[in-house]
Amino acid sequence: MRGMAVQTVGFLLIAIFSLGLILALMTGLLNPAPLTCFVYRAFSSGNPDMELPGYCREETCALARVTINSSSAEATQLAAYAVACYTSKKAPCPKTNATAVCYELRIPNGLYATEEDVTKVMERDYESGCMLLPNSMISTPSGPENYAGSCGTEDRLEWQLSGGETLVLVEYDTESNRVVIR
């Protein structure tokens, strides 16, 4: 009789654990992606016809790394990368936050272009740069100010640099629908 009670308690514990696991998977509390990717990779190595799910492919998180060597082209290249990032509106990767890094820019001599320089380039050099990525406010050492030129009525470019940086990230923030340069 006593052995039967232990066996019943064991079955109940297994049932409760299984139910909890199923609920965790269904509600999204437990992410099965890493385990699923491991299993797919283990079995797909011998089967070339087996396709990996999108979240298992590393190229979905590819990051463009660029080196800018010319200090005279900093503002022009930053404007081009900011507009490209905004128009592509990449999905965040990894999907744990709302920011997608579009470009990693290495500037060996340090960045000395300002948000105003980049906005002037978008207004002047790119026919539709300000139409694609409006920037009505610019960051200055004394705080945010209205842009003196005409680059749209919205502020879709957020500048988080102080000058002299050798590594600059151009990111797309899905929550605020902005390009963040930091």
CNS distance restraints for C-alpha pairs under 8 A (distance, minus, plus):
assign (resid   1 and name CA) (resid   5 and name CA) 6.64 0.50 0.50
assign (resid   2 and name CA) (resid   6 and name CA) 6.61 0.50 0.50
assign (resid   3 and name CA) (resid   7 and name CA) 6.25 0.50 0.50
assign (resid   4 and name CA) (resid   8 and name CA) 6.15 0.50 0.50
assign (resid   5 and name CA) (resid   9 and name CA) 6.18 0.50 0.50
assign (resid   6 and name CA) (resid  10 and name CA) 6.15 0.50 0.50
assign (resid   7 and name CA) (resid  11 and name CA) 6.30 0.50 0.50
assign (resid   8 and name CA) (resid  12 and name CA) 6.20 0.50 0.50
assign (resid   9 and name CA) (resid  13 and name CA) 6.18 0.50 0.50
assign (resid  10 and name CA) (resid  14 and name CA) 6.27 0.50 0.50
assign (resid  11 and name CA) (resid  15 and name CA) 6.10 0.50 0.50
assign (resid  12 and name CA) (resid  16 and name CA) 6.12 0.50 0.50
assign (resid  13 and name CA) (resid  17 and name CA) 6.08 0.50 0.50
assign (resid  14 and name CA) (resid  18 and name CA) 6.03 0.50 0.50
assign (resid  15 and name CA) (resid  19 and name CA) 6.08 0.50 0.50
assign (resid  16 and name CA) (resid  20 and name CA) 6.11 0.50 0.50
assign (resid  17 and name CA) (resid  21 and name CA) 6.16 0.50 0.50
assign (resid  18 and name CA) (resid  22 and name CA) 6.17 0.50 0.50
assign (resid  19 and name CA) (resid  23 and name CA) 6.17 0.50 0.50
assign (resid  20 and name CA) (resid  24 and name CA) 6.08 0.50 0.50
assign (resid  21 and name CA) (resid  25 and name CA) 6.22 0.50 0.50
assign (resid  22 and name CA) (resid  26 and name CA) 6.15 0.50 0.50
assign (resid  23 and name CA) (resid  27 and name CA) 6.03 0.50 0.50
assign (resid  24 and name CA) (resid  28 and name CA) 6.06 0.50 0.50
assign (resid  24 and name CA) (resid  29 and name CA) 5.00 0.50 0.50
assign (resid  24 and name CA) (resid  30 and name CA) 5.43 0.50 0.50
assign (resid  25 and name CA) (resid  29 and name CA) 6.31 0.50 0.50
assign (resid  25 and name CA) (resid  30 and name CA) 5.28 0.50 0.50
assign (resid  25 and name CA) (resid  31 and name CA) 6.98 0.50 0.50
assign (resid  25 and name CA) (resid  32 and name CA) 7.35 0.50 0.50
assign (resid  32 and name CA) (resid  36 and name CA) 5.96 0.50 0.50
assign (resid  33 and name CA) (resid  37 and name CA) 5.91 0.50 0.50
assign (resid  33 and name CA) (resid  55 and name CA) 7.41 0.50 0.50
assign (resid  33 and name CA) (resid  56 and name CA) 7.61 0.50 0.50
assign (resid  34 and name CA) (resid  38 and name CA) 6.18 0.50 0.50
assign (resid  35 and name CA) (resid  39 and name CA) 6.25 0.50 0.50
assign (resid  36 and name CA) (resid  40 and name CA) 6.10 0.50 0.50
assign (resid  37 and name CA) (resid  41 and name CA) 6.03 0.50 0.50
assign (resid  37 and name CA) (resid  52 and name CA) 7.68 0.50 0.50
assign (resid  37 and name CA) (resid  53 and name CA) 7.87 0.50 0.50
assign (resid  37 and name CA) (resid  56 and name CA) 5.42 0.50 0.50
assign (resid  38 and name CA) (resid  42 and name CA) 6.09 0.50 0.50
assign (resid  39 and name CA) (resid  43 and name CA) 6.23 0.50 0.50
assign (resid  40 and name CA) (resid  44 and name CA) 5.68 0.50 0.50
assign (resid  40 and name CA) (resid  52 and name CA) 6.48 0.50 0.50
assign (resid  41 and name CA) (resid  45 and name CA) 6.13 0.50 0.50
assign (resid  41 and name CA) (resid  52 and name CA) 7.55 0.50 0.50
assign (resid  43 and name CA) (resid  47 and name CA) 6.98 0.50 0.50
assign (resid  44 and name CA) (resid  48 and name CA) 6.45 0.50 0.50
assign (resid  44 and name CA) (resid  49 and name CA) 7.85 0.50 0.50
assign (resid  44 and name CA) (resid  50 and name CA) 5.54 0.50 0.50
assign (resid  44 and name CA) (resid  51 and name CA) 7.49 0.50 0.50
assign (resid  44 and name CA) (resid  52 and name CA) 7.83 0.50 0.50
assign (resid  52 and name CA) (resid  56 and name CA) 6.16 0.50 0.50
assign (resid  52 and name CA) (resid  57 and name CA) 6.77 0.50 0.50
assign (resid  53 and name CA) (resid  57 and name CA) 6.99 0.50 0.50
assign (resid  54 and name CA) (resid  60 and name CA) 7.28 0.50 0.50
assign (resid  55 and name CA) (resid  60 and name CA) 7.40 0.50 0.50
assign (resid  58 and name CA) (resid  62 and name CA) 6.91 0.50 0.50
assign (resid  60 and name CA) (resid  93 and name CA) 7.78 0.50 0.50
assign (resid  61 and name CA) (resid  93 and name CA) 5.57 0.50 0.50
assign (resid  61 and name CA) (resid  94 and name CA) 7.14 0.50 0.50
assign (resid  63 and name CA) (resid 101 and name CA) 6.99 0.50 0.50
assign (resid  63 and name CA) (resid 102 and name CA) 6.29 0.50 0.50
assign (resid  63 and name CA) (resid 103 and name CA) 6.17 0.50 0.50
assign (resid  63 and name CA) (resid 104 and name CA) 7.17 0.50 0.50
assign (resid  64 and name CA) (resid 102 and name CA) 6.66 0.50 0.50
assign (resid  64 and name CA) (resid 103 and name CA) 4.96 0.50 0.50
assign (resid  64 and name CA) (resid 104 and name CA) 6.21 0.50 0.50
assign (resid  65 and name CA) (resid 103 and name CA) 5.92 0.50 0.50
assign (resid  65 and name CA) (resid 104 and name CA) 4.76 0.50 0.50
assign (resid  65 and name CA) (resid 105 and name CA) 5.96 0.50 0.50
assign (resid  65 and name CA) (resid 106 and name CA) 7.54 0.50 0.50
assign (resid  66 and name CA) (resid 103 and name CA) 7.24 0.50 0.50
assign (resid  66 and name CA) (resid 104 and name CA) 6.22 0.50 0.50
assign (resid  66 and name CA) (resid 105 and name CA) 4.88 0.50 0.50
assign (resid  66 and name CA) (resid 106 and name CA) 6.12 0.50 0.50
assign (resid  67 and name CA) (resid 105 and name CA) 5.63 0.50 0.50
assign (resid  67 and name CA) (resid 106 and name CA) 4.55 0.50 0.50
assign (resid  67 and name CA) (resid 107 and name CA) 5.92 0.50 0.50
assign (resid  67 and name CA) (resid 108 and name CA) 7.79 0.50 0.50
assign (resid  68 and name CA) (resid  73 and name CA) 7.81 0.50 0.50
assign (resid  68 and name CA) (resid  74 and name CA) 6.91 0.50 0.50
assign (resid  68 and name CA) (resid  77 and name CA) 7.96 0.50 0.50
assign (resid  68 and name CA) (resid 105 and name CA) 6.87 0.50 0.50
assign (resid  68 and name CA) (resid 106 and name CA) 6.13 0.50 0.50
assign (resid  68 and name CA) (resid 107 and name CA) 5.12 0.50 0.50
assign (resid  68 and name CA) (resid 108 and name CA) 7.47 0.50 0.50
assign (resid  69 and name CA) (resid 107 and name CA) 6.24 0.50 0.50
assign (resid  69 and name CA) (resid 108 and name CA) 6.62 0.50 0.50
assign (resid  69 and name CA) (resid 109 and name CA) 7.41 0.50 0.50
assign (resid  70 and name CA) (resid  74 and name CA) 6.71 0.50 0.50
assign (resid  71 and name CA) (resid 109 and name CA) 7.64 0.50 0.50
assign (resid  71 and name CA) (resid 111 and name CA) 7.54 0.50 0.50
assign (resid  71 and name CA) (resid 112 and name CA) 7.73 0.50 0.50
assign (resid  73 and name CA) (resid  77 and name CA) 6.01 0.50 0.50
assign (resid  74 and name CA) (resid  78 and name CA) 5.99 0.50 0.50
assign (resid  74 and name CA) (resid 111 and name CA) 7.20 0.50 0.50
assign (resid  74 and name CA) (resid 112 and name CA) 7.88 0.50 0.50
assign (resid  74 and name CA) (resid 113 and name CA) 6.24 0.50 0.50
assign (resid  75 and name CA) (resid  79 and name CA) 6.01 0.50 0.50
assign (resid  75 and name CA) (resid 113 and name CA) 5.59 0.50 0.50
assign (resid  75 and name CA) (resid 114 and name CA) 7.55 0.50 0.50
assign (resid  75 and name CA) (resid 117 and name CA) 5.89 0.50 0.50
assign (resid  75 and name CA) (resid 118 and name CA) 4.77 0.50 0.50
assign (resid  75 and name CA) (resid 121 and name CA) 6.79 0.50 0.50
assign (resid  76 and name CA) (resid  80 and name CA) 6.27 0.50 0.50
assign (resid  76 and name CA) (resid 118 and name CA) 6.62 0.50 0.50
assign (resid  76 and name CA) (resid 121 and name CA) 6.01 0.50 0.50
assign (resid  76 and name CA) (resid 122 and name CA) 7.92 0.50 0.50
assign (resid  77 and name CA) (resid  81 and name CA) 6.14 0.50 0.50
assign (resid  78 and name CA) (resid  82 and name CA) 5.97 0.50 0.50
assign (resid  78 and name CA) (resid 118 and name CA) 6.61 0.50 0.50
assign (resid  79 and name CA) (resid  83 and name CA) 6.15 0.50 0.50
assign (resid  79 and name CA) (resid 118 and name CA) 5.31 0.50 0.50
assign (resid  79 and name CA) (resid 119 and name CA) 7.20 0.50 0.50
assign (resid  79 and name CA) (resid 121 and name CA) 6.66 0.50 0.50
assign (resid  79 and name CA) (resid 122 and name CA) 5.99 0.50 0.50
assign (resid  80 and name CA) (resid  84 and name CA) 6.09 0.50 0.50
assign (resid  80 and name CA) (resid 122 and name CA) 7.93 0.50 0.50
assign (resid  81 and name CA) (resid  85 and name CA) 5.99 0.50 0.50
assign (resid  81 and name CA) (resid 103 and name CA) 7.28 0.50 0.50
assign (resid  81 and name CA) (resid 170 and name CA) 7.28 0.50 0.50
assign (resid  82 and name CA) (resid  86 and name CA) 6.19 0.50 0.50
assign (resid  82 and name CA) (resid 133 and name CA) 7.97 0.50 0.50
assign (resid  82 and name CA) (resid 157 and name CA) 8.00 0.50 0.50
assign (resid  82 and name CA) (resid 170 and name CA) 6.49 0.50 0.50
assign (resid  82 and name CA) (resid 179 and name CA) 6.50 0.50 0.50
assign (resid  82 and name CA) (resid 181 and name CA) 7.89 0.50 0.50
assign (resid  83 and name CA) (resid  87 and name CA) 6.09 0.50 0.50
assign (resid  83 and name CA) (resid 129 and name CA) 6.64 0.50 0.50
assign (resid  83 and name CA) (resid 132 and name CA) 6.77 0.50 0.50
assign (resid  83 and name CA) (resid 133 and name CA) 5.93 0.50 0.50
assign (resid  84 and name CA) (resid  88 and name CA) 6.08 0.50 0.50
assign (resid  85 and name CA) (resid  89 and name CA) 6.08 0.50 0.50
assign (resid  85 and name CA) (resid  90 and name CA) 7.24 0.50 0.50
assign (resid  85 and name CA) (resid 102 and name CA) 5.79 0.50 0.50
assign (resid  85 and name CA) (resid 103 and name CA) 7.84 0.50 0.50
assign (resid  85 and name CA) (resid 170 and name CA) 7.32 0.50 0.50
assign (resid  85 and name CA) (resid 171 and name CA) 7.10 0.50 0.50
assign (resid  85 and name CA) (resid 172 and name CA) 6.48 0.50 0.50
assign (resid  85 and name CA) (resid 179 and name CA) 7.07 0.50 0.50
assign (resid  86 and name CA) (resid 132 and name CA) 7.73 0.50 0.50
assign (resid  86 and name CA) (resid 133 and name CA) 6.71 0.50 0.50
assign (resid  86 and name CA) (resid 172 and name CA) 6.50 0.50 0.50
assign (resid  86 and name CA) (resid 178 and name CA) 7.19 0.50 0.50
assign (resid  86 and name CA) (resid 179 and name CA) 6.05 0.50 0.50
assign (resid  87 and name CA) (resid 132 and name CA) 7.00 0.50 0.50
assign (resid  87 and name CA) (resid 133 and name CA) 7.95 0.50 0.50
assign (resid  89 and name CA) (resid 172 and name CA) 6.47 0.50 0.50
assign (resid  89 and name CA) (resid 174 and name CA) 7.81 0.50 0.50
assign (resid  90 and name CA) (resid 100 and name CA) 6.21 0.50 0.50
assign (resid  90 and name CA) (resid 102 and name CA) 7.16 0.50 0.50
assign (resid  90 and name CA) (resid 172 and name CA) 6.92 0.50 0.50
assign (resid  91 and name CA) (resid  95 and name CA) 7.92 0.50 0.50
assign (resid  91 and name CA) (resid 100 and name CA) 6.11 0.50 0.50
assign (resid  91 and name CA) (resid 174 and name CA) 7.76 0.50 0.50
assign (resid  92 and name CA) (resid  96 and name CA) 7.81 0.50 0.50
assign (resid  92 and name CA) (resid  97 and name CA) 6.78 0.50 0.50
assign (resid  92 and name CA) (resid  98 and name CA) 5.84 0.50 0.50
assign (resid  92 and name CA) (resid  99 and name CA) 5.31 0.50 0.50
assign (resid  92 and name CA) (resid 100 and name CA) 4.02 0.50 0.50
assign (resid  92 and name CA) (resid 101 and name CA) 7.47 0.50 0.50
assign (resid  92 and name CA) (resid 174 and name CA) 7.68 0.50 0.50
assign (resid  93 and name CA) (resid  97 and name CA) 7.86 0.50 0.50
assign (resid  93 and name CA) (resid  99 and name CA) 7.70 0.50 0.50
assign (resid  93 and name CA) (resid 100 and name CA) 5.82 0.50 0.50
assign (resid  93 and name CA) (resid 101 and name CA) 7.80 0.50 0.50
assign (resid  98 and name CA) (resid 173 and name CA) 5.77 0.50 0.50
assign (resid  98 and name CA) (resid 174 and name CA) 5.39 0.50 0.50
assign (resid  98 and name CA) (resid 175 and name CA) 6.14 0.50 0.50
assign (resid  99 and name CA) (resid 171 and name CA) 6.39 0.50 0.50
assign (resid  99 and name CA) (resid 172 and name CA) 5.59 0.50 0.50
assign (resid  99 and name CA) (resid 173 and name CA) 4.40 0.50 0.50
assign (resid  99 and name CA) (resid 174 and name CA) 6.17 0.50 0.50
assign (resid 100 and name CA) (resid 171 and name CA) 5.41 0.50 0.50
assign (resid 100 and name CA) (resid 172 and name CA) 5.14 0.50 0.50
assign (resid 100 and name CA) (resid 173 and name CA) 6.45 0.50 0.50
assign (resid 100 and name CA) (resid 174 and name CA) 7.83 0.50 0.50
assign (resid 101 and name CA) (resid 169 and name CA) 6.75 0.50 0.50
assign (resid 101 and name CA) (resid 170 and name CA) 6.05 0.50 0.50
assign (resid 101 and name CA) (resid 171 and name CA) 4.20 0.50 0.50
assign (resid 101 and name CA) (resid 172 and name CA) 6.39 0.50 0.50
assign (resid 102 and name CA) (resid 169 and name CA) 7.64 0.50 0.50
assign (resid 102 and name CA) (resid 170 and name CA) 5.64 0.50 0.50
assign (resid 102 and name CA) (resid 171 and name CA) 5.23 0.50 0.50
assign (resid 102 and name CA) (resid 172 and name CA) 6.82 0.50 0.50
assign (resid 103 and name CA) (resid 169 and name CA) 5.88 0.50 0.50
assign (resid 103 and name CA) (resid 170 and name CA) 5.08 0.50 0.50
assign (resid 103 and name CA) (resid 171 and name CA) 6.95 0.50 0.50
assign (resid 104 and name CA) (resid 167 and name CA) 7.08 0.50 0.50
assign (resid 104 and name CA) (resid 168 and name CA) 5.97 0.50 0.50
assign (resid 104 and name CA) (resid 169 and name CA) 4.76 0.50 0.50
assign (resid 104 and name CA) (resid 170 and name CA) 6.46 0.50 0.50
assign (resid 105 and name CA) (resid 167 and name CA) 5.78 0.50 0.50
assign (resid 105 and name CA) (resid 168 and name CA) 5.03 0.50 0.50
assign (resid 105 and name CA) (resid 169 and name CA) 6.17 0.50 0.50
assign (resid 105 and name CA) (resid 170 and name CA) 7.74 0.50 0.50
assign (resid 106 and name CA) (resid 166 and name CA) 5.71 0.50 0.50
assign (resid 106 and name CA) (resid 167 and name CA) 4.80 0.50 0.50
assign (resid 106 and name CA) (resid 168 and name CA) 6.48 0.50 0.50
assign (resid 107 and name CA) (resid 111 and name CA) 6.28 0.50 0.50
assign (resid 107 and name CA) (resid 165 and name CA) 7.42 0.50 0.50
assign (resid 107 and name CA) (resid 166 and name CA) 4.63 0.50 0.50
assign (resid 107 and name CA) (resid 167 and name CA) 6.16 0.50 0.50
assign (resid 107 and name CA) (resid 168 and name CA) 7.69 0.50 0.50
assign (resid 108 and name CA) (resid 166 and name CA) 5.59 0.50 0.50
assign (resid 109 and name CA) (resid 164 and name CA) 7.82 0.50 0.50
assign (resid 109 and name CA) (resid 166 and name CA) 6.75 0.50 0.50
assign (resid 110 and name CA) (resid 163 and name CA) 7.44 0.50 0.50
assign (resid 110 and name CA) (resid 164 and name CA) 4.35 0.50 0.50
assign (resid 110 and name CA) (resid 165 and name CA) 4.95 0.50 0.50
assign (resid 110 and name CA) (resid 166 and name CA) 4.57 0.50 0.50
assign (resid 111 and name CA) (resid 163 and name CA) 5.68 0.50 0.50
assign (resid 111 and name CA) (resid 164 and name CA) 4.73 0.50 0.50
assign (resid 111 and name CA) (resid 165 and name CA) 5.23 0.50 0.50
assign (resid 111 and name CA) (resid 166 and name CA) 6.30 0.50 0.50
assign (resid 112 and name CA) (resid 163 and name CA) 5.18 0.50 0.50
assign (resid 112 and name CA) (resid 164 and name CA) 5.75 0.50 0.50
assign (resid 112 and name CA) (resid 165 and name CA) 7.97 0.50 0.50
assign (resid 113 and name CA) (resid 117 and name CA) 6.00 0.50 0.50
assign (resid 113 and name CA) (resid 118 and name CA) 7.15 0.50 0.50
assign (resid 113 and name CA) (resid 163 and name CA) 7.37 0.50 0.50
assign (resid 114 and name CA) (resid 118 and name CA) 6.45 0.50 0.50
assign (resid 114 and name CA) (resid 163 and name CA) 7.57 0.50 0.50
assign (resid 115 and name CA) (resid 119 and name CA) 6.08 0.50 0.50
assign (resid 115 and name CA) (resid 138 and name CA) 6.02 0.50 0.50
assign (resid 115 and name CA) (resid 139 and name CA) 6.51 0.50 0.50
assign (resid 115 and name CA) (resid 159 and name CA) 6.36 0.50 0.50
assign (resid 116 and name CA) (resid 120 and name CA) 6.07 0.50 0.50
assign (resid 116 and name CA) (resid 138 and name CA) 6.16 0.50 0.50
assign (resid 116 and name CA) (resid 139 and name CA) 7.81 0.50 0.50
assign (resid 116 and name CA) (resid 147 and name CA) 7.52 0.50 0.50
assign (resid 117 and name CA) (resid 121 and name CA) 6.33 0.50 0.50
assign (resid 118 and name CA) (resid 122 and name CA) 6.30 0.50 0.50
assign (resid 119 and name CA) (resid 123 and name CA) 6.12 0.50 0.50
assign (resid 119 and name CA) (resid 130 and name CA) 7.85 0.50 0.50
assign (resid 119 and name CA) (resid 135 and name CA) 6.91 0.50 0.50
assign (resid 119 and name CA) (resid 151 and name CA) 7.28 0.50 0.50
assign (resid 120 and name CA) (resid 124 and name CA) 5.91 0.50 0.50
assign (resid 120 and name CA) (resid 149 and name CA) 7.67 0.50 0.50
assign (resid 121 and name CA) (resid 125 and name CA) 5.29 0.50 0.50
assign (resid 121 and name CA) (resid 126 and name CA) 7.01 0.50 0.50
assign (resid 122 and name CA) (resid 126 and name CA) 5.21 0.50 0.50
assign (resid 122 and name CA) (resid 127 and name CA) 7.88 0.50 0.50
assign (resid 122 and name CA) (resid 128 and name CA) 7.74 0.50 0.50
assign (resid 122 and name CA) (resid 129 and name CA) 4.73 0.50 0.50
assign (resid 122 and name CA) (resid 130 and name CA) 5.80 0.50 0.50
assign (resid 122 and name CA) (resid 151 and name CA) 7.91 0.50 0.50
assign (resid 123 and name CA) (resid 127 and name CA) 7.43 0.50 0.50
assign (resid 123 and name CA) (resid 128 and name CA) 7.73 0.50 0.50
assign (resid 123 and name CA) (resid 129 and name CA) 6.23 0.50 0.50
assign (resid 123 and name CA) (resid 130 and name CA) 5.68 0.50 0.50
assign (resid 123 and name CA) (resid 149 and name CA) 7.97 0.50 0.50
assign (resid 123 and name CA) (resid 150 and name CA) 7.17 0.50 0.50
assign (resid 123 and name CA) (resid 151 and name CA) 6.04 0.50 0.50
assign (resid 125 and name CA) (resid 129 and name CA) 7.92 0.50 0.50
assign (resid 126 and name CA) (resid 130 and name CA) 7.84 0.50 0.50
assign (resid 128 and name CA) (resid 132 and name CA) 6.05 0.50 0.50
assign (resid 129 and name CA) (resid 133 and name CA) 5.95 0.50 0.50
assign (resid 129 and name CA) (resid 134 and name CA) 7.65 0.50 0.50
assign (resid 130 and name CA) (resid 134 and name CA) 4.62 0.50 0.50
assign (resid 130 and name CA) (resid 135 and name CA) 6.84 0.50 0.50
assign (resid 130 and name CA) (resid 151 and name CA) 4.84 0.50 0.50
assign (resid 130 and name CA) (resid 152 and name CA) 6.02 0.50 0.50
assign (resid 131 and name CA) (resid 151 and name CA) 7.35 0.50 0.50
assign (resid 131 and name CA) (resid 152 and name CA) 6.58 0.50 0.50
assign (resid 133 and name CA) (resid 156 and name CA) 6.18 0.50 0.50
assign (resid 133 and name CA) (resid 157 and name CA) 7.28 0.50 0.50
assign (resid 134 and name CA) (resid 151 and name CA) 5.47 0.50 0.50
assign (resid 134 and name CA) (resid 152 and name CA) 4.61 0.50 0.50
assign (resid 134 and name CA) (resid 153 and name CA) 6.64 0.50 0.50
assign (resid 134 and name CA) (resid 154 and name CA) 5.55 0.50 0.50
assign (resid 134 and name CA) (resid 155 and name CA) 5.95 0.50 0.50
assign (resid 134 and name CA) (resid 156 and name CA) 5.67 0.50 0.50
assign (resid 134 and name CA) (resid 157 and name CA) 7.38 0.50 0.50
assign (resid 135 and name CA) (resid 147 and name CA) 7.61 0.50 0.50
assign (resid 135 and name CA) (resid 151 and name CA) 5.48 0.50 0.50
assign (resid 135 and name CA) (resid 152 and name CA) 5.99 0.50 0.50
assign (resid 135 and name CA) (resid 153 and name CA) 7.12 0.50 0.50
assign (resid 135 and name CA) (resid 154 and name CA) 5.84 0.50 0.50
assign (resid 135 and name CA) (resid 155 and name CA) 4.36 0.50 0.50
assign (resid 135 and name CA) (resid 156 and name CA) 5.52 0.50 0.50
assign (resid 135 and name CA) (resid 157 and name CA) 5.74 0.50 0.50
assign (resid 136 and name CA) (resid 146 and name CA) 5.96 0.50 0.50
assign (resid 136 and name CA) (resid 147 and name CA) 5.30 0.50 0.50
assign (resid 136 and name CA) (resid 150 and name CA) 7.50 0.50 0.50
assign (resid 136 and name CA) (resid 151 and name CA) 5.80 0.50 0.50
assign (resid 136 and name CA) (resid 152 and name CA) 5.77 0.50 0.50
assign (resid 136 and name CA) (resid 153 and name CA) 5.42 0.50 0.50
assign (resid 136 and name CA) (resid 154 and name CA) 5.47 0.50 0.50
assign (resid 136 and name CA) (resid 155 and name CA) 5.02 0.50 0.50
assign (resid 137 and name CA) (resid 144 and name CA) 6.39 0.50 0.50
assign (resid 137 and name CA) (resid 145 and name CA) 5.51 0.50 0.50
assign (resid 137 and name CA) (resid 146 and name CA) 4.52 0.50 0.50
assign (resid 137 and name CA) (resid 147 and name CA) 5.14 0.50 0.50
assign (resid 137 and name CA) (resid 154 and name CA) 7.88 0.50 0.50
assign (resid 137 and name CA) (resid 155 and name CA) 5.69 0.50 0.50
assign (resid 138 and name CA) (resid 144 and name CA) 5.58 0.50 0.50
assign (resid 138 and name CA) (resid 145 and name CA) 5.46 0.50 0.50
assign (resid 138 and name CA) (resid 146 and name CA) 6.27 0.50 0.50
assign (resid 138 and name CA) (resid 147 and name CA) 5.80 0.50 0.50
assign (resid 138 and name CA) (resid 159 and name CA) 7.67 0.50 0.50
assign (resid 139 and name CA) (resid 143 and name CA) 5.83 0.50 0.50
assign (resid 139 and name CA) (resid 144 and name CA) 4.49 0.50 0.50
assign (resid 139 and name CA) (resid 145 and name CA) 6.43 0.50 0.50
assign (resid 139 and name CA) (resid 159 and name CA) 6.38 0.50 0.50
assign (resid 140 and name CA) (resid 144 and name CA) 5.82 0.50 0.50
assign (resid 140 and name CA) (resid 145 and name CA) 6.97 0.50 0.50
assign (resid 147 and name CA) (resid 151 and name CA) 7.64 0.50 0.50
assign (resid 155 and name CA) (resid 178 and name CA) 7.91 0.50 0.50
assign (resid 156 and name CA) (resid 177 and name CA) 6.96 0.50 0.50
assign (resid 156 and name CA) (resid 178 and name CA) 4.56 0.50 0.50
assign (resid 156 and name CA) (resid 179 and name CA) 6.21 0.50 0.50
assign (resid 157 and name CA) (resid 178 and name CA) 5.69 0.50 0.50
assign (resid 157 and name CA) (resid 179 and name CA) 4.98 0.50 0.50
assign (resid 157 and name CA) (resid 180 and name CA) 6.03 0.50 0.50
assign (resid 157 and name CA) (resid 181 and name CA) 7.61 0.50 0.50
assign (resid 158 and name CA) (resid 178 and name CA) 6.83 0.50 0.50
assign (resid 158 and name CA) (resid 179 and name CA) 6.10 0.50 0.50
assign (resid 158 and name CA) (resid 180 and name CA) 4.67 0.50 0.50
assign (resid 158 and name CA) (resid 181 and name CA) 6.21 0.50 0.50
assign (resid 159 and name CA) (resid 180 and name CA) 6.08 0.50 0.50
assign (resid 159 and name CA) (resid 181 and name CA) 5.13 0.50 0.50
assign (resid 159 and name CA) (resid 182 and name CA) 6.43 0.50 0.50
assign (resid 160 and name CA) (resid 180 and name CA) 7.23 0.50 0.50
assign (resid 160 and name CA) (resid 181 and name CA) 5.91 0.50 0.50
assign (resid 160 and name CA) (resid 182 and name CA) 4.65 0.50 0.50
assign (resid 161 and name CA) (resid 165 and name CA) 7.48 0.50 0.50
assign (resid 161 and name CA) (resid 181 and name CA) 7.13 0.50 0.50
assign (resid 161 and name CA) (resid 182 and name CA) 5.36 0.50 0.50
assign (resid 168 and name CA) (resid 181 and name CA) 6.89 0.50 0.50
assign (resid 168 and name CA) (resid 182 and name CA) 5.62 0.50 0.50
assign (resid 169 and name CA) (resid 180 and name CA) 7.90 0.50 0.50
assign (resid 169 and name CA) (resid 181 and name CA) 5.72 0.50 0.50
assign (resid 169 and name CA) (resid 182 and name CA) 5.29 0.50 0.50
assign (resid 170 and name CA) (resid 179 and name CA) 6.88 0.50 0.50
assign (resid 170 and name CA) (resid 180 and name CA) 5.94 0.50 0.50
assign (resid 170 and name CA) (resid 181 and name CA) 4.73 0.50 0.50
assign (resid 170 and name CA) (resid 182 and name CA) 6.74 0.50 0.50
assign (resid 171 and name CA) (resid 179 and name CA) 5.58 0.50 0.50
assign (resid 171 and name CA) (resid 180 and name CA) 5.09 0.50 0.50
assign (resid 171 and name CA) (resid 181 and name CA) 6.34 0.50 0.50
assign (resid 172 and name CA) (resid 177 and name CA) 7.15 0.50 0.50
assign (resid 172 and name CA) (resid 178 and name CA) 5.89 0.50 0.50
assign (resid 172 and name CA) (resid 179 and name CA) 4.59 0.50 0.50
assign (resid 172 and name CA) (resid 180 and name CA) 6.15 0.50 0.50
assign (resid 173 and name CA) (resid 177 and name CA) 5.56 0.50 0.50
assign (resid 173 and name CA) (resid 178 and name CA) 5.37 0.50 0.50
assign (resid 173 and name CA) (resid 179 and name CA) 6.19 0.50 0.50
assign (resid 173 and name CA) (resid 180 and name CA) 6.91 0.50 0.50
assign (resid 174 and name CA) (resid 178 and name CA) 7.13 0.50 0.50
